[in-house]
Amino acid sequence: MTETTPGRRAGRQLPTAEELRIWRAFIETTAALSSRLESRLQGDSSLSTGDYAVLLALSEAEGQSMRSSELAAHIGWERSRLSHHLGRMERRGLIRRQECATVPRGAEVLLTTAGAEAFGAATFPHLRAIRELFVDALTPDQLVAAGEIAAALKQNLDALRRE
């Protein structure tokens, strides 16, 4: 079997039974981990993982604001999904939207004081949950391997998106 690019095997159209077993274990475990993290975050802070992703991106952005299209791309969401989610966050006072001064018909999303406080209060418990549910379950070598796997999957998805 000839390798074409890392992870791609020439001539193979369907995964083997073993590859499917590994895939299923990966997907089921990822879903269970995401669900547990979501539940812990919601219980500890009343924020969803979507709220947290938006607040994290805004807290790291220059001026704690981003254009909505840039924010959608940054967190990997469709613009319509983000728009609906931002509406809910705005009603809760976590963010504010305003017309973008530099782009006609563009919107800018700003982190509010309440949003920054909610994000700050959620961060330590969320990081503790990541430590308990993910980091502590792996050996140092497994953690490195998980990072390499994530990077390979992201690189493959980015390449497919460009095709």
N, C-alpha and C positions, 0 to 999 in steps of 0.2 A: 504494500500500500504506500503510495507516494503522498507526502505532505505537500500541500499547496501553500497555505499560510498557517501560522500557529492556530491549532484547534480545528482546522478544516482538513478533511480527508477526501482525496479525489475519488470519484466513482461511487461513493456511498450516498444513497438517497434517503434511507431510513435508519434511525438509530437501532442498535442491537438491543437485545433484552437487558443486558447488563447496563448499557447506557441509559435505557429507559428507567431502570431501577434507581440509578444514581440521580437522574433528572427528577424523578418523582420524590425521592427523599429530600433533594435540595429544595424543590418547590414547596412541599408540605412543611418542612422545617422553617423555611423563610416566612411562610404565611403564619405559622404558629408564633414565631419570634416577633413578627410585626404586630400581630394581634395582642400579644402580651405587653409589648412596649406601648402600644396605643392605649391599652387598658390602664397601665400604670401611670402614663402621662395624664390621661383624663382624670383618674382618681386623685393624683397628687396636685393637679393644677387647673383642672377644668379646661385645658387646652387639648385640641386634637393634634395629631401629628401634622396635619395640614397647616393648622394655626402655627405650630412650632416652626415648620419649614419656612413659612412666610416671615415670621418674626425674626428667625435666625438670619435669613437673607437681608432683611432690612437693617438689622442691628449691625451687620458687617459692611453694609453699603456706605459709600461716602455720603455724608449728610443724612444718614439713616433714611434714605429715600431711593426709589428706583422707578423708572418708567414701567408701566404695567406689562408691556410686551417683553421687556428685559427680565422682569421678575418671573414671568411665565416660563421663559426659556431657561432661566437660572434654576428653577425648581423642577423643570421637566413636565409642566402642565400645559394643557390646551388653554388658550386665552379665555374661552367661554367658561371653562371650569373655574379658572382663577377669578374671573369677574363675579361669578355667583358667590364664591367663597369670600372674596373681599367684601362683598355686600354684607354678609353675615358678620365678618370681623369689624366692619365699620359701625354697624348697629351696636356692637358690644364695646365700642370705643377703643379698640386695639390699634386700628390704623385710620388714616384719613386719606381720601383721594382728592386730588385737585387737578385742574387743567395744567398740562405741561406747557411751560413758557417757550420752549424751543421747538416743539413738534406740534403742528396744527392737528387738532382732534386727538391728540395724545393725552394720556392720563398719567399722573405721577402718584405713586403710593408712598405715604409717609408714615413712619412709626410714631405713634403718640406716646406721651408719658405713661399712660395706662398700659399700652402695649409693651413698652420697655420694662415696666415693673412686672407685668405678668410673665414676660419672657425670663427676666432675672429670677423670679421666684420659682419658675419651672425648671430652670437649667440644672441646678444641683441634683434634685431628685431624678431627673431624666438621665443625667450622666451616671448616677449611681445605678439605675436600672440597666443601662447599657453595660456597665461593668459586671453586674451580677448575672445578667442573662446571656451576654455574648462573650465578653473578654475572659471572664473567669471560667467559662466552659472549655476554653481552648488552651493548649500548651503554647509557649512562645513560638515554636516552629509552625504550629497550626494557624496561629494568628497571622504570621508572615504569609503562609500559603493562602489563607483567606483573602488577604490583600492582593496577592498576585492573581488569584482567580477573579476577583472583582475587577481588577484593572484589565485583564484579558477580555472579560465579557463586555466591559465598557468600550474598549478599543474595537471589538468586533461590531458592536451596535453602532458606534460612530461611523465605521467604515461602510456598513450597510446603508446608513442614512445618507451618506454622500453618493452612493451608487445611483 
